Protein backbone atom coordinates (compact mmCIF):
# COMPACT_ATOMS: atom_id res chain seq x y z
CA UNK A 1 0.00 0.00 0.00
CA UNK A 2 1.53 3.32 -1.05
CA UNK A 3 1.76 5.67 1.95
CA UNK A 4 3.21 9.12 2.59
CA UNK A 5 3.38 11.16 5.78
CA UNK A 6 3.02 14.93 5.61
CA UNK A 7 2.78 17.91 7.91
CA UNK A 8 -0.16 20.26 7.38
CA UNK A 9 1.31 23.75 6.98
CA UNK A 10 -1.80 25.84 6.28
CA UNK A 11 -2.26 28.26 9.18
CA UNK A 12 -5.93 27.29 9.55
CA UNK A 13 -5.29 23.60 8.91
CA UNK A 14 -7.32 21.78 6.29
CA UNK A 15 -10.37 24.02 6.48
CA UNK A 16 -12.07 26.19 3.86
CA UNK A 17 -9.70 27.17 1.04
CA UNK A 18 -6.75 24.90 1.92
CA UNK A 19 -9.07 21.91 2.19
CA UNK A 20 -10.68 22.74 -1.15
CA UNK A 21 -7.28 23.06 -2.86
CA UNK A 22 -6.19 19.72 -1.41
CA UNK A 23 -9.41 17.88 -2.28
CA UNK A 24 -9.30 19.18 -5.87
CA UNK A 25 -5.72 17.92 -6.19
CA UNK A 26 -6.66 14.51 -4.79
CA UNK A 27 -9.65 14.23 -7.11
CA UNK A 28 -7.47 15.14 -10.09
CA UNK A 29 -5.23 12.12 -9.40
CA UNK A 30 -8.12 9.73 -10.05
CA UNK A 31 -6.97 7.62 -7.08
CA UNK A 32 -8.95 6.59 -3.98
CA UNK A 33 -6.69 8.42 -1.49
CA UNK A 34 -7.37 8.37 2.24
CA UNK A 35 -6.06 10.81 4.83
CA UNK A 36 -5.71 10.08 8.54
CA UNK A 37 -3.95 11.18 11.71
CA UNK A 38 -3.07 9.70 15.08
CA UNK A 39 -3.51 6.12 13.84
CA UNK A 40 -7.23 6.61 13.27
CA UNK A 41 -9.00 5.15 10.24
CA UNK A 42 -8.58 7.27 7.14
CA UNK A 43 -11.30 9.31 5.49
CA UNK A 44 -11.86 9.77 1.76
CA UNK A 45 -9.53 12.60 0.76
CA UNK A 46 -11.77 13.30 -2.27
CA UNK A 47 -14.56 14.43 0.08
CA UNK A 48 -14.38 18.07 1.20
CA UNK A 49 -16.84 17.41 4.01
CA UNK A 50 -14.89 14.43 5.38
CA UNK A 51 -11.56 16.28 5.20
CA UNK A 52 -12.93 19.39 6.91
CA UNK A 53 -14.64 17.48 9.73
CA UNK A 54 -11.50 15.55 10.69
CA UNK A 55 -9.81 18.65 12.16
CA UNK A 56 -6.45 18.39 10.44
CA UNK A 57 -4.87 21.37 12.23
CA UNK A 58 -1.72 23.27 11.29
CA UNK A 59 1.35 21.32 12.32
CA UNK A 60 -0.34 17.93 12.60
CA UNK A 61 1.17 14.93 10.87
CA UNK A 62 -1.16 13.15 8.48
CA UNK A 63 -0.87 9.92 6.55
CA UNK A 64 -1.90 9.74 2.91
CA UNK A 65 -2.56 6.28 1.55
CA UNK A 66 -3.93 4.31 -1.38
CA UNK A 67 -4.86 0.70 -0.69
CA UNK A 68 -3.11 -1.45 -3.29
CA UNK A 69 -6.26 -3.55 -3.72
CA UNK A 70 -8.26 -0.37 -4.35
CA UNK A 71 -6.01 0.85 -7.17
CA UNK A 72 -7.98 1.41 -10.36
CA UNK A 73 -6.67 -0.95 -13.06
CA UNK A 74 -5.12 1.80 -15.12
CA UNK A 75 -2.70 2.79 -12.32
CA UNK A 76 0.56 1.19 -11.25
CA UNK A 77 1.96 1.27 -7.72
CA UNK A 78 4.67 3.64 -8.97
CA UNK A 79 2.04 6.07 -10.28
CA UNK A 80 0.23 5.94 -6.94
CA UNK A 81 3.51 6.60 -5.10
CA UNK A 82 4.20 9.59 -7.36
CA UNK A 83 0.71 10.99 -6.83
CA UNK A 84 1.03 10.69 -3.04
CA UNK A 85 4.39 12.43 -3.16
CA UNK A 86 2.85 15.34 -5.09
CA UNK A 87 0.04 15.55 -2.53
CA UNK A 88 2.59 15.51 0.31
CA UNK A 89 4.45 18.39 -1.31
CA UNK A 90 1.18 20.29 -1.71
CA UNK A 91 0.27 19.88 1.97
CA UNK A 92 3.70 21.05 3.04
CA UNK A 93 3.84 24.02 0.67
CA UNK A 94 2.34 27.48 0.57
CA UNK A 95 -0.02 26.33 -2.22
CA UNK A 96 -2.36 24.82 0.34
CA UNK A 97 -1.77 27.52 2.94
N, C-alpha and C positions, 0 to 999 in steps of 0.2 A: 504494500500500500504506500503510494507516494505521500510523504508528509513534509511539511516545512513549519518551523516555528518562526514567529515574528513578534515584534513589539509594536503596539499601536502608538503612533506618534501624534495623531490629531489631538489638539488641545482639549476638545470636547469628547474625545473618544469616538467610537463608531456610532454617532448620532447625526441626524439630519444630513447635511451635505456630504461629510466624509463617508457616511454609510452608503449613501446613494452612489457616490463615485466608486466605492469598492464593489457594491452589488452589480453595477453595470459592467465592471471589469470582469467579475466572476462569470456573469451571464454570457459575456462575449467569448469566453473560452469554450463554451459548449460542454463543459465538464460538470459532473455532480459534486461540487466542492462542499465540504463541511468546514465549519469554524467552531472551535471550542476553547475553553480555558479551564484551568484548575482541575484537569482530569475529568471534567463533566462530559456527558455525551454531546456530540457536535450538533449544530443546527445547520439547516440548508443555507449556504452562503449566497444563494441566488434569491433569497427572500428578504426584502428590506425590513419587513415587520419582524421576522425572526432575528435578524442581525441587531436591530435596534433594541429589542426587548431583552437581549442577553447582557446588556450593560458591559460592553467591552470598553473600559475606561482608558484614558491616556496612560501609557506606561505599562499596561498589562501585557503579559505574554500570551499569545494565542497560538493555536495549532491549526494549520490548514491541512486538509487531507482529502484524498480521493480514494475510495475503496477500489482495489484492483478489480474485484468482481463486478463493480458498478461502472467500469469504464465502457463508454460507448465503443462499439466495434471499430470505428474509424480511427481511434486513438491508440497510440502505443504508450507504454509506461514512460518512456523518455519524453514524449510530448506532454504527458501529465506532470512530470517532474519540472519541465521547463515552464509550464503554465503556473504551477505553484510558486516557483521562484520569482516570476514576474509579479504575482500577487503579493508575495512577501516584500519585494522591493517597493511596491505601491504603498503598502501599509506603513512602511518605515520611511517614506519620503514625504516631502511637502505636498505632493499631488493629492494626497488624501487628507491633508491637514486643513 
